[in-house]
Amino acid sequence: MATKIRLARGGSKKRPFYRIVVSDTRMPRDGRFIEKLGTYNPLLAKDSEERVQMDLERVKHWLGEGAQVTDRVSRMLEAAGVLEKKTRNNPKKAVPGKKAQDRADEKAAKATAAAEAAAAPAEDAAEEAAAE
């Protein structure tokens, strides 16, 4: 059976609360699970001790059994020191969109034109002073 360590959402509308659970991958997100490993309350401050609570021994047991970990839970386990930190790469995230690139190109063109226009009268004045 393929198992996964993931978050199961609870709590009321606009007030999320998650259980960290081990479940069969075929079960729904909030459905039947095998074992509850901890809780995650995103409404608490990031430095709060009660924001993420896990039974790390059971997590290690399930990882040894071959359970896969979702991305969000893997970040929590990396912070707890159970998993080694993965390198993530999203190179397209930093690239601005087409309209923003067009605006930047227009702005750069105007700036170079203004710099050339400002430099041209200064050069003419320097040539006239040298000729006299």
trRosetta pair geometry for C-beta under 8 A, 3 or more apart (Angstrom, degrees):
i j d omega theta_ij theta_ji phi_ij phi_ji
1 24 5.8 -62 178 -117 115 101
2 24 7.0 87 75 -158 63 65
2 25 4.6 -25 105 7 109 126
2 26 7.8 101 62 -23 101 85
2 68 7.4 2 -178 4 94 114
3 22 5.5 14 177 -178 122 96
3 23 6.9 161 -151 84 77 23
3 24 6.3 -56 -102 -97 65 42
3 25 6.9 -161 -117 -32 14 82
3 34 6.7 -33 -130 6 124 147
3 62 6.8 -107 117 -166 138 106
3 65 7.0 11 46 109 139 117
3 66 7.2 106 44 92 98 77
3 67 4.3 -53 99 -110 104 91
3 68 7.3 166 93 21 53 70
4 22 7.3 164 80 -150 35 55
4 23 6.1 -28 61 65 83 72
4 24 7.8 48 18 162 86 11
4 25 5.0 90 -16 -85 120 83
4 67 6.2 159 -103 -170 16 87
4 68 5.0 -27 -111 68 77 89
4 69 7.4 155 -163 -91 69 21
4 70 6.6 63 174 -44 112 88
5 20 6.8 17 180 177 92 92
5 21 7.4 -177 -147 93 55 33
5 22 5.5 -29 -94 -94 70 72
5 37 6.7 -9 -142 15 108 155
5 59 6.8 67 -129 -137 156 85
5 62 6.1 118 -67 114 116 139
5 63 7.6 -32 -17 -69 142 77
5 67 5.2 82 -30 140 92 127
5 68 7.2 -157 20 92 74 40
5 69 4.8 -15 59 -109 108 72
5 70 6.9 -132 91 7 62 78
5 73 5.3 -159 119 136 96 159
6 20 7.7 -171 101 -148 20 58
6 21 6.6 -27 66 64 64 76
6 23 6.6 -62 41 33 105 107
6 29 7.3 -98 125 -140 133 76
6 69 7.8 163 -69 -156 61 44
6 70 4.4 71 -110 -15 87 131
6 73 6.0 -127 -112 -21 35 139
7 18 4.2 -18 -165 -169 108 135
7 19 7.2 140 -157 69 56 42
7 20 6.2 -36 -97 -97 63 58
7 21 7.7 106 -132 21 18 82
7 29 7.9 4 92 -172 64 101
7 40 6.3 -54 -120 40 116 136
7 70 6.9 -94 3 60 82 146
7 72 6.1 -30 -14 87 129 133
7 73 6.4 -174 -39 -59 84 100
8 18 6.5 138 64 -159 41 73
8 19 4.7 -19 59 59 100 96
8 21 5.0 13 -8 12 121 131
8 23 7.3 97 -63 -29 120 141
8 29 6.1 161 -120 155 65 66
8 30 5.1 120 -167 -116 90 52
8 31 7.9 -130 -132 32 122 35
8 33 6.3 -96 -44 -49 150 139
9 16 6.1 -59 -147 -146 101 97
9 17 7.5 111 -164 69 57 46
9 18 5.7 -39 -100 -99 49 79
9 29 6.8 22 11 134 94 117
9 30 5.6 -59 53 -83 75 112
10 16 7.9 107 68 -166 45 55
10 17 4.8 -47 80 83 89 93
10 18 6.7 155 22 -100 80 26
10 19 6.2 55 -10 -17 123 96
10 30 7.3 139 -70 -137 63 112
11 15 4.8 -136 171 108 116 78
11 16 5.0 141 63 -150 145 20
11 17 3.5 129 -51 14 117 92
11 18 8.0 -45 -4 -43 117 46
12 15 4.8 27 61 49 81 115
15 43 6.9 -6 -152 -56 68 147
16 42 5.8 11 84 38 114 116
16 43 7.2 161 60 -37 71 97
17 39 7.2 -16 178 -167 91 107
17 40 7.8 159 -169 83 49 55
17 41 5.6 -9 -125 -108 80 78
17 43 7.8 -41 -78 5 76 113
18 39 6.8 145 88 -163 58 58
18 40 4.2 -13 69 62 110 99
18 41 7.5 -165 31 -73 73 36
18 42 7.4 55 2 -20 111 97
19 33 7.7 -155 108 20 127 165
19 36 5.4 -56 -179 -136 122 105
19 38 7.5 158 -165 89 57 38
19 39 5.8 -38 -111 -104 54 68
19 40 7.8 -173 -85 21 9 78
20 36 7.3 100 75 -168 56 62
20 37 4.7 -69 108 73 99 96
20 38 4.2 6 44 61 123 84
20 39 6.6 -131 5 -66 86 16
20 40 6.1 88 -47 -21 97 103
20 54 5.9 -25 64 -104 155 98
20 73 6.2 125 -137 -120 107 115
20 76 7.6 -118 -98 86 141 158
21 33 3.9 -35 170 -158 137 157
21 34 7.4 140 171 44 92 63
21 35 6.8 166 -156 86 71 42
21 36 5.4 -39 -102 -106 85 55
21 37 6.4 168 -103 11 25 86
22 33 6.4 120 73 -179 44 99
22 34 4.7 -52 99 60 95 109
22 35 4.8 14 41 51 110 88
22 37 6.3 84 -25 -34 89 116
22 62 5.1 -133 -98 -129 141 152
22 67 5.9 -62 -135 -126 108 154
23 27 4.9 -101 168 60 118 131
23 31 7.4 118 -159 78 146 79
23 32 6.9 139 -141 104 110 56
23 33 4.0 -74 -82 -120 101 76
23 34 5.9 174 -101 0 40 82
24 27 4.7 95 66 -12 89 104
24 32 7.6 8 28 95 105 99
24 34 7.0 107 -32 -42 73 106
25 68 7.7 32 -79 43 122 121
27 31 4.6 -144 173 85 96 119
27 32 5.0 -112 -141 62 141 80
27 33 7.0 -177 101 -78 155 51
28 31 3.6 94 54 -17 90 121
28 32 8.0 83 41 19 78 65
33 36 6.8 88 102 -68 136 66
35 58 6.8 -129 134 177 139 134
35 62 7.6 -155 60 -72 128 132
37 54 5.7 10 142 -149 94 85
37 55 5.4 -126 -163 43 66 92
37 58 5.3 -159 -123 99 92 121
37 59 5.6 93 -167 -72 139 83
37 62 7.3 -80 -82 6 138 146
38 52 7.0 42 143 179 134 67
38 53 4.9 -165 -161 102 103 60
38 54 3.5 -69 -46 -100 159 54
38 55 5.9 -170 -61 1 92 66
38 59 7.9 -14 -11 -57 121 116
39 52 7.6 -171 93 -144 54 37
39 53 5.2 15 48 52 84 99
40 51 7.0 14 -153 156 62 64
40 52 5.2 5 -110 -107 81 74
40 53 7.9 -162 -71 28 46 60
40 76 7.0 -88 -97 -95 128 153
41 44 4.9 61 102 -5 108 110
41 50 6.6 -3 37 130 130 87
41 51 5.7 -120 63 -139 80 46
42 51 7.4 63 -100 -160 28 96
44 48 4.2 -90 155 56 118 155
44 50 5.9 -148 -127 85 171 89
44 51 4.3 -147 81 -89 120 82
45 48 4.5 115 62 -30 80 104
45 51 7.0 -108 75 -64 43 125
46 51 6.7 33 -134 -76 27 172
48 51 4.5 114 75 -34 97 98
49 53 8.0 54 147 -79 70 91
50 53 6.4 -16 -146 -44 51 114
52 76 5.3 -170 -148 -148 151 119
52 79 7.6 87 60 81 158 132
52 80 7.6 -122 119 -59 131 113
54 59 5.9 20 165 -40 123 136
54 76 7.2 128 -37 141 141 122
54 77 7.9 -73 85 -90 176 74
54 80 6.6 -56 49 -82 133 165
55 58 4.3 34 107 21 114 115
55 59 6.6 158 89 -19 61 85
56 59 5.2 -51 -144 35 38 116
56 60 6.3 40 156 -20 68 101
56 80 6.4 -161 -99 155 121 138
56 82 6.0 -158 -149 -79 103 124
57 60 5.9 -54 -152 35 30 110
57 61 6.5 35 148 -22 62 105
58 61 5.2 -48 -148 32 37 118
58 62 6.4 32 155 -15 67 103
59 62 6.0 -58 -150 39 30 105
59 63 6.3 31 152 -19 65 107
59 77 6.7 -172 167 -110 145 116
59 82 6.0 -22 112 -150 131 165
60 63 5.6 -53 -145 37 32 112
60 64 6.3 36 153 -21 64 105
60 82 6.5 -136 -74 -149 86 114
61 64 5.7 -59 -156 36 29 113
61 65 6.6 26 148 -18 64 106
62 65 5.3 -50 -147 35 39 113
62 67 4.2 -6 158 11 95 143
63 66 7.9 89 180 -43 31 10
63 67 6.0 -79 -87 54 37 91
63 69 7.3 -4 -100 -47 99 115
63 82 7.6 166 -20 159 157 117
63 83 8.0 -164 -121 -77 153 97
69 73 5.1 -129 -171 92 93 110
69 74 4.5 117 121 -70 123 89
69 77 6.5 -52 -158 9 156 147
69 83 7.3 -119 47 -61 166 153
70 73 4.8 81 57 17 83 104
70 74 6.7 -147 91 -12 37 90
71 74 5.7 -57 -146 34 28 113
71 75 6.7 30 155 -21 62 101
72 75 5.8 -51 -156 29 33 111
72 76 6.9 31 148 -16 63 103
73 76 5.5 -52 -153 35 40 113
73 77 6.3 38 150 -17 69 105
74 77 5.5 -54 -144 40 35 111
74 78 6.3 42 152 -24 66 102
74 83 5.9 -52 -157 61 79 164
74 86 7.1 7 148 6 133 126
75 78 5.6 -48 -146 32 32 114
75 79 6.6 33 153 -18 62 103
76 79 5.8 -55 -153 35 32 111
76 80 6.4 25 150 -13 65 108
77 80 5.5 -56 -144 42 35 109
77 82 4.3 -70 -171 61 93 115
77 83 4.4 59 119 5 113 109
78 81 7.7 48 -180 -70 30 23
78 82 7.6 -85 -68 53 25 70
78 83 5.1 -56 -76 76 66 96
78 84 7.3 5 -121 133 89 14
78 85 4.9 90 -156 -94 126 69
78 86 7.4 -103 -84 8 140 75
83 86 7.8 -20 142 -28 118 91
90 93 4.3 46 121 -16 111 120
91 94 6.9 -60 -171 30 44 101
91 95 7.4 41 143 -23 69 109
92 95 5.4 -53 -154 27 51 117
96 100 3.7 -104 168 96 124 131
96 101 5.4 160 90 -54 107 75
96 104 7.0 109 65 -16 156 137
97 100 5.0 91 55 14 73 104
97 101 7.0 -134 100 -7 36 91
98 101 5.8 -57 -149 36 29 111
98 102 6.4 31 154 -20 65 105
99 102 5.6 -52 -149 34 33 113
99 103 6.4 33 153 -18 65 104
100 103 5.7 -51 -148 36 34 112
100 104 6.3 34 153 -20 65 106
101 104 5.6 -55 -147 37 32 112
101 105 6.3 34 153 -21 65 105
102 105 5.7 -54 -148 35 31 112
102 106 6.4 30 154 -17 65 105
103 106 5.8 -55 -148 37 31 110
103 107 6.2 32 154 -20 65 108
104 107 5.7 -54 -145 37 31 112
104 108 6.3 31 155 -20 64 106
105 108 5.8 -55 -147 36 29 110
105 109 6.4 31 153 -20 64 106
106 109 5.7 -54 -148 35 31 112
106 110 6.4 30 154 -17 65 105
107 110 5.8 -54 -149 37 31 110
107 111 6.3 32 152 -21 64 108
108 111 5.6 -54 -147 36 32 113
108 112 6.4 29 157 -16 65 105
109 112 6.0 -56 -148 37 30 107
109 113 6.4 30 154 -18 64 108
110 113 5.7 -56 -147 38 31 111
110 114 6.2 30 156 -18 66 108
111 114 5.8 -54 -146 38 29 110
111 115 6.3 30 154 -20 64 107
112 115 5.6 -53 -145 36 33 112
112 116 6.3 33 155 -19 65 105
113 116 5.8 -55 -148 37 30 110
113 117 6.3 29 153 -18 64 108
114 117 5.6 -54 -144 38 31 111
114 118 6.2 30 156 -18 65 107
115 118 5.8 -55 -145 38 29 110
115 119 6.2 26 155 -18 64 110
116 119 5.7 -58 -144 39 30 109
116 120 6.3 39 156 -33 65 104
117 120 5.9 -45 -145 21 30 115
117 121 7.8 22 163 -9 58 96
118 121 7.2 -59 -162 33 31 99
118 122 7.0 24 149 -12 61 114
119 122 5.7 -65 -156 41 38 114
119 123 6.3 39 152 -24 72 106
120 123 5.8 -56 -150 33 31 111
120 124 6.6 30 155 -19 65 105
121 124 5.5 -52 -147 36 38 113
121 125 6.3 38 155 -20 68 105
122 125 5.8 -53 -148 36 31 111
122 126 6.4 33 152 -20 63 106
123 126 5.6 -54 -149 35 33 112
123 127 6.4 33 153 -19 66 104
124 127 5.8 -54 -149 35 32 110
124 128 6.4 30 154 -17 65 106
125 128 5.8 -53 -147 37 32 111
125 129 6.4 31 155 -18 64 107
126 129 5.8 -55 -148 37 31 111
126 130 6.4 29 154 -19 64 108
127 130 5.8 -57 -148 37 31 110
127 131 6.4 31 154 -22 65 107
128 131 5.7 -53 -145 33 32 111
128 132 6.7 26 158 -16 64 104
129 132 6.2 -57 -150 34 31 105
